[in-house]
Structures are given as C-alpha cells and as structure tokens.
C-alpha cells in the first residue's frame, strides 16, 4: 500500500507538468485544428530564460531568498514565452490558416527545429544545472509516503493554474469568445468577435502555461538544456490525445493519467526485473498509450468537444 501511494505521488508530479503543457496543445487544436509541435520548445525557452534570470539576479543581489529568486525567474519567463507564442502565431501560422493541413504541420516542425537551434546557439549544447530553490528533502512520511516540498509545490501550483484556466474558459467574456471561435471562427467574426485576437490570446495563454511547466520541470529534474522540451512536448501531446484533443478537462485528465501510468509502470518494471530495467524505460508507456488510444479510442477518454468546421 505504501509503495502504491508513493508511486501515485510521483505520478501526480510528472502528470501535473504534462497536463499544463497538454493544455496548450488542446487549446490551439480546439480553435484552429492545428497541432503546434513547437509547443515543447516554448517549455524549453521558459526554463532557460528562468535559469538565466535567476543566475543574473543572484549575482546582482546576493542573499535573496530562494523563493524570491524562483518567483523572479518565473515572472520573467512567463511574459517572454507569451511574447514568443504571439510571434509564432503571427509569423508562422496566421498566413497558413486556410492552407492545406499539411502546410501548418510542416511549419510547426520547422519552428520547433528553429527554436532548438537558436537556443543551442545562445545557451550552448551543454547541460545546465537548474538550482532547486525549493527543498527537495522529503517531509516527515505520512502513512509511509515521502513527499518533498518541491513535489508538493509542483502539484499545488499546477492544480491552481488549471482551476483558474477552467474559470477563465467557462466564466469570463474571453472564455465565451474562445468557445465561439472554436465552434466557427468565421461566424464568430460576423458576431463581432475579433477572431484573430482570440486566436492570438489562445497561443499566448498556452505559452504562459508552457513557461510555468518548463520552470517546474527544470526545478524537479535540476537540469535545463536546449533540447529539453522535445520529450515532455511529445508526452504532453500524448496526454492531450489520451484525454481527447480539443477538450480542456480531457487534457488535464490525460496528463495526470499519463504521469500516473508512467510512474507505476516504471516502478513495477524495475521491481519485476530486479533493477535490470530502470525507470528510464517509462517513456515506453507514453508512446504505447498513444498508439493504443489512436487505434481503440481516437476521440480520447472524454471525447472531443470541437464542432466540425464548415
């Protein structure tokens, strides 16, 4: 039972991060029917900008509390990625909105490689140590389960942000406009909604979530590098498909389920093989789930709520 709860906690940590990134995928798909494969690189930029900011601020103002450093780094990373998300939509995707589906897909892959290359030029090929500014020493165990303050912080922040996003989508004027554009952006435009502005806002919000996920990811794994967004980006896409691409609650559920399945799978594989196969084999589960969902339930766990476009 203790092992079960411990694996559940570990899965919730990684699943929370996947869910934040998956929300960006599913929001863009819900409105444009586009898979933004550059989204994982936005996560990477968020982590790298936060790291650069933390190092700069700590050198200028030594002695700042760790939480203040993390808050400052995150506060710089989020608007940076929001601006990046806006530029990606404005430069790379807007002109291709009515193009055949293959064109924006190829463009998304191209933007992903471009961002990776620019990051490699700017920050180098090497791995950078990301300071763990929140304590990673586990608290006193409860029911035999160990959880570190950093893990607890990650879960709480992710759930709070997801709750705020649901309120934004369901209870605000912008949320209603986003749902209208998702139904049919041409008709929404005829009703006085600025469809271009709403689409740009969707990219901006998704990029802000990716930036936060990048900071949380780098904090938990204590590392940042130019290609760090590739694997979590693919896993978040898997989570979005698992939950139902285009479905915001589905992206949250899909991310959490994927993280938990990975945690249990990796833990039990290592136990059953007596350590011969280690936890790095957890990636198998993400892509096995993707294949299974596409074959047996393409609409995902919660189905798709996006209407067919005229």
CORSUL-V395171 format. One record per pair of residues at least 24 apart in sequence whose C-alpha atoms are under 10 Angstrom apart, sorted by the first residue. I is the first residue (numbers start at 1). J is the second residue. D is the distance in Angstrom with one decimal. If there is no record, write none. Layout:
((I;J;D) (I;J;D))
//
This chain:
((1;143;9.1) (1;144;8.9) (1;145;9.5) (2;142;9.5) (2;143;6.8) (2;144;5.6) (2;145;6.0) (2;146;9.4) (3;144;8.4) (3;145;7.7) (3;264;9.5) (3;267;9.1) (3;268;9.8) (4;145;9.1) (4;263;10.0) (4;264;7.9) (4;267;9.6) (4;268;10.0) (5;143;8.7) (5;144;8.6) (5;145;6.5) (5;146;9.2) (6;143;9.8) (6;144;8.2) (6;145;5.4) (6;146;6.8) (6;147;8.1) (6;263;9.4) (6;264;9.5) (6;267;10.0) (7;145;9.2) (7;259;9.9) (7;260;7.4) (7;261;9.3) (7;262;9.3) (7;263;5.7) (7;264;5.8) (7;265;9.3) (7;266;9.3) (7;267;7.2) (7;268;9.5) (8;145;9.8) (8;256;10.0) (8;259;8.8) (8;260;6.0) (8;261;8.9) (8;262;10.0) (8;263;7.2) (8;264;7.4) (9;145;8.4) (9;146;8.7) (9;147;7.4) (9;151;8.3) (9;152;8.9) (9;155;9.1) (9;259;9.7) (9;260;8.2) (9;263;8.8) (10;146;9.7) (10;147;8.5) (10;151;8.0) (10;155;10.0) (10;259;8.0) (10;260;7.4) (10;262;9.4) (10;263;6.3) (10;264;8.9) (11;255;9.7) (11;256;7.3) (11;257;8.1) (11;258;7.9) (11;259;4.5) (11;260;3.9) (11;261;7.1) (11;262;6.8) (11;263;4.9) (11;264;7.5) (12;151;8.9) (12;152;9.6) (12;154;9.1) (12;155;6.8) (12;255;8.9) (12;256;6.0) (12;257;8.3) (12;258;9.2) (12;259;6.1) (12;260;6.1) (12;261;9.8) (12;263;8.7) (13;150;9.4) (13;151;6.1) (13;152;7.9) (13;153;9.2) (13;154;6.4) (13;155;5.7) (13;156;9.5) (13;158;9.0) (13;216;9.5) (13;217;9.4) (13;220;8.8) (13;256;8.4) (13;259;7.5) (13;260;8.7) (13;263;9.7) (14;151;9.2) (14;154;8.8) (14;155;8.8) (14;216;9.5) (14;217;8.1) (14;220;9.0) (14;232;9.5) (14;255;8.3) (14;256;7.7) (14;258;8.6) (14;259;5.2) (14;260;7.9) (14;262;8.8) (14;263;8.4) (15;155;8.8) (15;158;9.5) (15;235;9.7) (15;236;9.0) (15;239;8.8) (15;252;8.6) (15;253;8.8) (15;254;8.2) (15;255;4.9) (15;256;4.0) (15;257;6.8) (15;258;6.2) (15;259;3.8) (15;260;6.5) (15;261;9.1) (15;262;8.9) (15;263;9.2) (16;154;7.4) (16;155;6.1) (16;156;9.0) (16;157;8.9) (16;158;5.7) (16;159;7.3) (16;162;9.3) (16;213;8.5) (16;216;9.6) (16;217;9.9) (16;252;7.8) (16;253;9.4) (16;254;9.8) (16;255;6.4) (16;256;5.9) (16;257;9.5) (16;258;9.6) (16;259;7.6) (16;260;9.8) (17;154;7.9) (17;155;8.4) (17;157;9.9) (17;158;7.0) (17;159;9.9) (17;209;9.4) (17;210;8.8) (17;212;8.7) (17;213;5.4) (17;214;8.2) (17;215;9.7) (17;216;7.2) (17;217;6.8) (17;232;8.6) (17;236;8.4) (17;252;9.7) (17;255;7.5) (17;256;8.5) (17;259;8.7) (18;158;9.8) (18;210;9.5) (18;213;7.8) (18;217;9.3) (18;232;6.9) (18;233;8.0) (18;234;9.5) (18;235;6.8) (18;236;4.8) (18;237;8.5) (18;238;9.1) (18;239;6.9) (18;240;8.9) (18;251;8.8) (18;252;8.3) (18;253;10.0) (18;254;8.4) (18;255;4.9) (18;256;7.3) (18;257;9.7) (18;258;8.0) (18;259;7.3) (19;158;8.2) (19;159;9.4) (19;162;8.5) (19;209;9.5) (19;210;9.8) (19;213;8.8) (19;235;9.6) (19;236;6.7) (19;237;9.5) (19;239;7.1) (19;240;7.9) (19;243;9.9) (19;248;9.6) (19;249;9.6) (19;250;9.2) (19;251;5.9) (19;252;4.7) (19;253;7.4) (19;254;6.9) (19;255;4.1) (19;256;6.4) (19;257;9.3) (19;258;9.0) (19;259;8.9) (20;158;6.9) (20;159;9.1) (20;161;8.3) (20;162;7.4) (20;206;8.4) (20;207;9.9) (20;208;9.5) (20;209;5.7) (20;210;6.5) (20;211;9.3) (20;212;8.0) (20;213;6.1) (20;214;9.5) (20;236;8.2) (20;251;8.3) (20;252;7.3) (20;255;7.8) (20;256;9.9) (21;206;7.6) (21;207;8.5) (21;208;9.6) (21;209;6.4) (21;210;5.1) (21;211;8.8) (21;212;9.0) (21;213;6.5) (21;214;8.8) (21;232;8.1) (21;233;7.1) (21;234;9.8) (21;235;9.1) (21;236;5.7) (21;237;8.1) (21;239;9.1) (21;240;8.9) (21;251;8.8) (21;252;9.4) (21;255;8.5) (22;206;8.9) (22;209;9.2) (22;210;8.7) (22;232;9.6) (22;233;8.0) (22;234;9.3) (22;235;8.4) (22;236;4.6) (22;237;5.8) (22;238;8.1) (22;239;6.2) (22;240;5.2) (22;241;8.8) (22;243;9.4) (22;245;8.9) (22;246;10.0) (22;248;8.7) (22;250;9.3) (22;251;5.5) (22;252;7.3) (22;253;9.9) (22;254;8.2) (22;255;6.8) (23;162;8.7) (23;165;9.4) (23;205;9.4) (23;206;6.7) (23;207;9.7) (23;209;7.7) (23;210;8.7) (23;236;8.4) (23;237;9.2) (23;239;9.2) (23;240;7.3) (23;245;9.4) (23;246;8.9) (23;247;8.7) (23;248;6.3) (23;249;8.6) (23;250;8.9) (23;251;5.6) (23;252;7.0) (23;254;9.9) (23;255;9.0) (24;202;8.0) (24;203;7.4) (24;204;9.1) (24;205;7.5) (24;206;4.0) (24;207;6.7) (24;208;8.8) (24;209;7.0) (24;210;7.1) (24;236;9.1) (24;237;9.3) (24;240;9.1) (24;246;9.9) (24;248;9.2) (24;251;9.0) (25;203;9.3) (25;206;7.5) (25;207;9.7) (25;210;9.8) (25;233;9.1) (25;236;7.8) (25;237;6.6) (25;238;10.0) (25;239;9.6) (25;240;6.9) (25;241;9.4) (25;245;7.9) (25;246;8.0) (25;247;10.0) (25;248;9.5) (25;251;8.5) (26;206;9.0) (26;236;9.7) (26;237;8.3) (26;239;9.6) (26;240;6.1) (26;241;8.4) (26;243;9.5) (26;244;8.3) (26;245;5.3) (26;246;4.5) (26;247;6.3) (26;248;6.4) (26;249;9.7) (26;250;8.7) (26;251;6.6) (26;252;9.9) (27;178;9.1) (27;179;10.0) (27;182;9.0) (27;199;9.5) (27;202;6.6) (27;203;8.0) (27;205;9.0) (27;206;7.1) (27;240;9.8) (27;245;8.6) (27;246;6.2) (27;247;7.7) (27;248;6.9) (27;251;9.2) (28;182;9.2) (28;199;7.8) (28;200;9.6) (28;202;6.5) (28;203;6.6) (28;205;9.9) (28;206;7.8) (28;245;9.7) (28;246;7.7) (29;182;8.8) (29;240;9.8) (29;245;7.0) (29;246;5.5) (29;247;9.0) (29;306;8.9) (30;178;9.2) (30;179;8.7) (30;181;9.1) (30;182;5.7) (30;183;8.5) (30;202;9.8) (30;245;7.4) (30;246;4.1) (30;247;7.1) (30;248;8.6) (30;304;8.8) (30;305;8.1) (30;306;5.9) (30;307;8.9) (31;178;7.4) (31;179;7.9) (31;180;9.0) (31;181;6.3) (31;182;4.1) (31;183;7.6) (31;184;8.3) (31;185;7.9) (31;195;9.8) (31;198;9.1) (31;199;7.1) (31;202;8.2) (31;246;7.9) (31;306;8.1) (31;307;9.9) (32;93;9.8) (32;97;7.7) (32;98;10.0) (32;181;8.8) (32;182;7.2) (32;183;9.9) (32;184;9.5) (32;185;8.7) (32;199;7.9) (32;202;10.0) (32;246;9.6) (32;309;9.7) (33;97;9.6) (33;101;8.7) (33;182;8.9) (33;245;9.4) (33;246;8.1) (33;306;8.9) (33;308;9.8) (33;309;9.3) (34;93;9.2) (34;97;9.1) (34;101;7.9) (34;102;9.8) (34;104;7.3) (34;105;7.3) (34;108;9.0) (34;246;9.9) (35;101;9.8) (35;104;8.4) (35;105;6.8) (35;108;7.7) (35;109;9.8) (35;237;8.6) (35;245;9.4) (36;88;9.6) (36;89;9.6) (36;93;9.4) (36;104;8.4) (36;105;7.5) (36;106;10.0) (36;107;9.0) (36;108;5.6) (36;109;8.1) (36;111;9.2) (36;112;8.9) (36;203;9.5) (36;233;9.9) (36;237;9.4) (37;104;9.9) (37;105;7.7) (37;106;9.2) (37;107;9.0) (37;108;5.3) (37;109;5.8) (37;110;9.0) (37;111;8.2) (37;112;6.5) (37;113;9.8) (37;230;9.1) (37;233;7.6) (37;234;8.2) (37;237;8.4) (38;85;9.5) (38;88;8.7) (38;105;9.9) (38;107;9.1) (38;108;5.5) (38;109;6.4) (38;110;8.1) (38;111;5.8) (38;112;4.2) (38;113;8.0) (38;114;9.1) (38;115;7.9) (38;116;9.4) (38;229;9.0) (38;230;8.9) (38;233;8.3) (39;85;8.5) (39;88;9.8) (39;108;8.7) (39;109;9.9) (39;111;9.4) (39;112;7.6) (39;203;9.5) (39;206;8.4) (39;207;7.4) (39;210;7.3) (39;211;9.9) (39;229;8.2) (39;230;9.0) (39;232;9.9) (39;233;6.6) (39;234;9.4) (39;236;9.5) (39;237;9.4) (40;112;7.8) (40;115;9.9) (40;116;9.9) (40;207;9.5) (40;210;7.5) (40;211;9.7) (40;213;9.9) (40;214;8.9) (40;227;9.1) (40;228;8.2) (40;229;4.4) (40;230;5.6) (40;231;7.9) (40;232;6.7) (40;233;4.1) (40;234;7.5) (40;235;9.5) (40;236;8.4) (40;237;9.2) (41;81;9.9) (41;111;8.9) (41;112;6.1) (41;113;8.6) (41;114;9.4) (41;115;6.4) (41;116;6.7) (41;119;9.2) (41;207;9.9) (41;210;8.8) (41;211;9.6) (41;214;9.4) (41;226;8.3) (41;227;7.6) (41;228;7.8) (41;229;5.0) (41;230;6.8) (41;232;9.6) (41;233;7.6) (42;77;10.0) (42;78;10.0) (42;80;9.6) (42;81;6.3) (42;82;9.0) (42;84;7.6) (42;85;7.6) (42;112;8.8) (42;115;8.2) (42;116;9.6) (42;206;9.4) (42;207;6.4) (42;208;8.8) (42;209;9.5) (42;210;6.2) (42;211;6.5) (42;213;9.7) (42;214;8.1) (42;229;7.4) (42;233;9.3) (43;77;9.6) (43;78;9.9) (43;81;8.2) (43;207;7.7) (43;208;9.0) (43;209;8.4) (43;210;4.7) (43;211;5.0) (43;212;7.7) (43;213;6.4) (43;214;4.5) (43;215;7.9) (43;216;9.9) (43;217;8.8) (43;218;9.7) (43;228;8.2) (43;229;5.7) (43;230;9.1) (43;232;8.7) (43;233;8.0) (44;81;9.6) (44;115;9.1) (44;116;8.5) (44;119;8.6) (44;210;8.5) (44;211;7.7) (44;213;9.2) (44;214;6.0) (44;215;8.7) (44;217;9.5) (44;218;8.9) (44;224;7.6) (44;225;7.4) (44;226;6.6) (44;227;7.1) (44;228;5.8) (44;229;4.8) (44;230;8.4) (44;232;9.6) (44;233;9.5) (45;77;7.7) (45;78;9.7) (45;80;8.4) (45;81;7.0) (45;84;9.0) (45;115;8.3) (45;116;9.0) (45;119;7.5) (45;210;9.1) (45;211;7.3) (45;214;7.7) (45;215;9.5) (45;224;9.6) (45;225;9.3) (45;226;8.0) (45;227;9.8) (45;228;9.4) (45;229;8.4) (46;73;9.1) (46;74;7.9) (46;76;8.6) (46;77;4.9) (46;78;6.7) (46;79;9.2) (46;80;7.5) (46;81;6.1) (46;82;9.6) (46;84;9.9) (46;207;8.8) (46;208;8.6) (46;209;9.6) (46;210;7.2) (46;211;4.2) (46;212;7.1) (46;213;8.1) (46;214;5.5) (46;215;6.5) (46;216;9.9) (46;218;9.6) (46;229;9.8) (47;73;8.8) (47;74;8.5) (47;77;7.2) (47;78;9.6) (47;81;9.9) (47;130;8.6) (47;210;9.3) (47;211;6.7) (47;212;8.1) (47;213;8.3) (47;214;4.7) (47;215;4.8) (47;216;8.2) (47;217;7.9) (47;218;6.2) (47;219;8.7) (47;223;9.1) (47;224;6.6) (47;225;8.5) (47;226;9.6) (47;228;9.0) (47;229;9.2) (48;73;9.6) (48;77;8.2) (48;119;8.5) (48;123;8.1) (48;128;8.8) (48;130;8.9) (48;211;9.6) (48;214;8.4) (48;215;8.4) (48;218;8.8) (48;223;9.7) (48;224;6.5) (48;225;7.2) (48;226;7.9) (48;228;9.7) (49;73;7.3) (49;74;8.5) (49;76;7.3) (49;77;5.4) (49;78;9.1) (49;80;7.9) (49;81;8.9) (49;123;9.9) (49;211;9.1) (49;214;9.8) (49;215;9.1) (50;74;5.7) (50;75;8.2) (50;76;6.6) (50;77;5.2) (50;78;8.7) (50;80;9.7) (50;130;9.2) (50;211;8.8) (50;212;9.6) (50;214;8.8) (50;215;6.8) (50;218;9.5) (51;77;8.9) (51;128;8.6) (51;129;8.7) (51;130;6.4) (51;131;7.9) (51;215;8.4) (51;218;8.9) (51;219;9.7) (51;223;9.6) (51;224;8.0) (52;76;9.8) (52;77;9.5) (52;123;9.3) (52;130;9.6) (53;77;8.2) (54;130;9.3) (54;131;8.6) (54;133;10.0) (55;130;9.5) (55;131;9.1) (65;133;8.7) (66;131;9.2) (66;132;8.6) (66;133;4.9) (66;134;7.0) (66;135;9.5) (67;132;10.0) (67;133;6.4) (67;134;6.9) (68;133;9.1) (69;131;9.9) (69;133;7.7) (70;131;9.1) (70;132;9.0) (70;133;6.6) (70;134;8.5) (70;215;8.6) (70;216;9.9) (70;219;9.3) (73;215;8.4) (74;208;9.9) (74;211;7.7) (74;212;6.8) (74;214;9.4) (74;215;6.8) (74;216;9.4) (75;211;9.7) (75;212;9.2) (76;211;9.7) (77;208;8.3) (77;210;9.9) (77;211;6.1) (77;212;7.8) (77;214;9.1) (77;215;8.2) (78;204;9.6) (78;205;9.6) (78;207;7.7) (78;208;5.1) (78;209;7.9) (78;210;8.3) (78;211;5.3) (78;212;6.6) (78;213;10.0) (78;214;9.7) (78;215;9.4) (79;204;8.8) (79;205;10.0) (79;207;8.8) (79;208;7.0) (79;211;8.6) (80;207;9.1) (80;208;8.5) (80;211;8.5) (81;203;9.9) (81;204;7.7) (81;205;9.4) (81;206;9.3) (81;207;5.5) (81;208;6.1) (81;209;9.0) (81;210;7.9) (81;211;6.1) (81;212;9.5) (82;200;9.9) (82;201;9.0) (82;202;10.0) (82;203;7.7) (82;204;4.6) (82;205;6.9) (82;206;8.0) (82;207;5.3) (82;208;5.4) (82;209;9.0) (82;210;9.2) (82;211;8.3) (83;203;9.4) (83;204;7.0) (83;207;8.4) (83;208;9.2) (84;203;9.1) (84;204;8.0) (84;207;7.7) (84;208;9.7) (85;200;8.0) (85;201;9.0) (85;202;9.0) (85;203;5.4) (85;204;5.2) (85;205;8.4) (85;206;7.8) (85;207;5.5) (85;208;8.4) (85;210;9.8) (86;199;9.4) (86;200;5.8) (86;201;7.6) (86;202;8.9) (86;203;6.1) (86;204;5.6) (86;205;9.4) (86;207;8.5) (87;200;8.9) (87;203;9.2) (87;204;9.2) (88;200;9.3) (88;203;8.3) (88;204;9.6) (89;196;9.8) (89;199;8.2) (89;200;6.4) (89;201;9.7) (89;202;9.5) (89;203;6.8) (89;204;8.9) (90;196;9.3) (90;199;9.7) (90;200;7.4) (90;203;9.7) (94;196;8.4) (94;199;9.2) (94;200;9.2) (112;227;9.9) (112;229;9.5) (112;230;8.8) (113;227;9.5) (113;230;9.9) (115;226;8.7) (115;227;9.4) (116;225;9.6) (116;226;5.8) (116;227;6.2) (116;228;9.2) (116;229;8.8) (116;230;9.1) (117;226;7.9) (117;227;9.0) (118;226;8.6) (119;225;8.4) (119;226;5.4) (119;227;8.4) (120;225;8.1) (120;226;5.4) (120;227;8.2) (121;226;9.0) (122;226;9.1) (123;225;7.9) (123;226;7.2) (124;225;8.2) (124;226;7.5) (125;225;7.2) (125;226;6.8) (125;227;8.8) (126;224;9.0) (126;225;6.6) (126;226;8.2) (127;223;6.7) (127;224;6.0) (127;225;5.0) (127;226;8.1) (127;227;9.6) (127;228;9.4) (128;218;9.8) (128;222;8.5) (128;223;5.7) (128;224;5.1) (128;225;6.0) (128;226;9.3) (129;218;8.8) (129;219;9.5) (129;221;9.2) (129;222;5.8) (129;223;4.7) (129;224;6.4) (129;225;8.8) (130;215;9.2) (130;217;9.9) (130;218;6.2) (130;219;6.3) (130;220;9.0) (130;221;8.0) (130;222;4.6) (130;223;4.8) (130;224;6.1) (130;225;9.6) (131;218;8.5) (131;219;6.7) (131;220;9.5) (131;221;9.6) (131;222;6.1) (131;223;8.1) (131;224;9.9) (132;216;9.9) (132;218;8.5) (132;219;5.3) (132;220;7.2) (132;221;8.5) (132;222;6.1) (132;223;9.3) (133;219;7.6) (133;220;9.9) (133;222;9.7) (134;219;8.2) (134;220;9.3) (136;219;9.7) (136;220;8.4) (150;216;8.9) (150;219;8.0) (150;220;7.1) (151;216;9.3) (151;219;9.7) (151;220;7.4) (153;216;9.0) (154;212;10.0) (154;213;9.1) (154;215;9.8) (154;216;6.4) (154;217;8.8) (154;219;9.2) (154;220;8.4) (155;216;9.6) (157;212;9.3) (157;213;9.9) (157;216;9.2) (158;209;9.2) (158;212;8.7) (158;213;8.2) (158;216;9.0) (158;252;9.9) (159;252;9.2) (161;209;8.2) (161;212;9.5) (162;209;9.2) (162;248;9.4) (162;249;9.0) (162;252;7.6) (165;205;9.1) (165;209;9.7) (165;248;9.1) (166;248;8.0) (166;249;8.1) (169;248;9.1) (174;198;7.7) (174;201;9.1) (174;202;10.0) (175;202;9.9) (178;202;7.8) (179;306;9.1) (182;246;9.1) (182;305;9.4) (182;306;6.7) (182;307;7.6) (182;308;9.6) (182;309;8.9) (183;305;9.2) (183;306;6.5) (183;307;5.5) (183;308;7.6) (183;309;7.1) (183;310;9.7) (184;306;9.5) (184;307;7.9) (184;308;8.3) (184;309;6.1) (184;310;7.6) (185;309;8.7) (185;310;9.9) (186;309;9.5) (186;310;9.1) (187;310;9.8) (231;283;8.7) (232;283;9.9) (234;286;8.8) (234;287;8.7) (234;290;9.9) (235;259;9.2) (235;283;8.4) (235;285;9.8) (235;286;6.2) (235;287;7.7) (235;289;10.0) (235;290;8.9) (236;286;9.2) (237;286;9.8) (237;290;8.9) (238;286;6.8) (238;287;7.2) (238;288;9.6) (238;289;7.6) (238;290;5.5) (238;291;9.1) (238;293;9.0) (238;294;9.9) (239;286;8.2) (239;287;10.0) (239;289;9.0) (239;290;8.1) (239;300;9.3) (240;290;9.7) (240;300;8.3) (240;301;9.8) (241;289;9.5) (241;290;7.2) (241;293;7.5) (241;294;8.0) (241;297;9.6) (241;298;7.6) (241;299;7.6) (241;300;5.8) (241;301;8.6) (241;302;9.9) (241;303;9.4) (241;304;9.5) (242;286;9.8) (242;289;7.6) (242;290;6.9) (242;291;9.9) (242;292;9.3) (242;293;6.3) (242;294;8.5) (242;297;8.6) (242;298;8.3) (242;299;8.1) (242;300;4.8) (242;301;6.0) (242;302;8.4) (242;303;9.2) (243;293;9.4) (243;298;9.9) (243;299;8.1) (243;300;4.9) (243;301;4.8) (243;302;5.7) (243;303;7.2) (243;304;8.6) (244;293;9.6) (244;297;9.3) (244;298;7.9) (244;299;5.4) (244;300;4.0) (244;301;5.9) (244;302;5.6) (244;303;4.9) (244;304;5.2) (244;305;8.3) (244;306;9.9) (245;298;9.2) (245;299;7.3) (245;300;7.1) (245;301;9.7) (245;302;9.1) (245;303;7.8) (245;304;6.2) (245;305;8.6) (245;306;8.8) (246;299;9.6) (246;300;10.0) (246;303;8.7) (246;304;5.9) (246;305;6.5) (246;306;6.1) (246;307;9.8) (247;299;9.8) (247;300;9.2) (247;301;9.9) (247;302;7.4) (247;303;7.3) (247;304;5.6) (247;305;5.9) (247;306;7.5) (248;302;9.6) (248;304;9.4) (248;305;9.1) (249;302;8.0) (250;300;7.8) (250;301;7.0) (250;302;5.6) (250;303;7.7) (250;304;8.5) (250;305;9.8) (251;300;9.6) (251;301;9.6) (251;302;9.1) (253;301;8.5) (253;302;8.7) (254;300;8.6) (254;301;7.7) (254;302;9.1) (258;285;8.2) (258;286;6.6) (258;289;8.1) (258;290;9.8) (259;285;9.7) (259;286;8.6) (261;285;7.2) (261;286;8.2) (261;289;9.2) (262;286;6.9) (262;289;9.9))
//
